[in-house]
Amino acid sequence: MGAYVVVLVLALLVCVLLTLIVLVQESKGGGLASNFAGSNQFMGVRKTADFLEKSTWTLAVALLVLSLFSAVVIPRGARVKKAETLTTEELKQQQEAAKRAVDYTPAPGAENMNTPAEPEE
């Protein structure tokens, strides 16, 4: 169970990061990269776009790997009790007992619910 929780948290973190990186990018070369076009910039526009693209691909591959790995570490229900197999007779007996246990008295004020209302003249 512990490994599954770790993989799940990592996958959620990757999803959030991937969403943020994709939202920062713009398809026509604008986005965050165009805002950093100053002359004294450490990373140029092209380097920022390359970084964002590489980050996108890296996070996408990481999400794929985590998804596949989660299928391996998912809990398989070892603690779940299996339902006992009942015969048809036992099922009928349980149904009859349930029918006898139901109280079929109508709710107060609902005695005449099935009778049609008299039309007013």
Buried (B, 14 or more C-beta within 10 A) or exposed (E): EEEBEEBBEBBEEBEEBBEEBEEBBEEEEEBBBEEEEEEEEEEEBEEBBEEBEEBBEBBBEBBEBBEEBBEEBEEEEEEEEEEEEEEEEEEEEEEEEEEEEEEEEEEEEEEEEEEEEEEEE
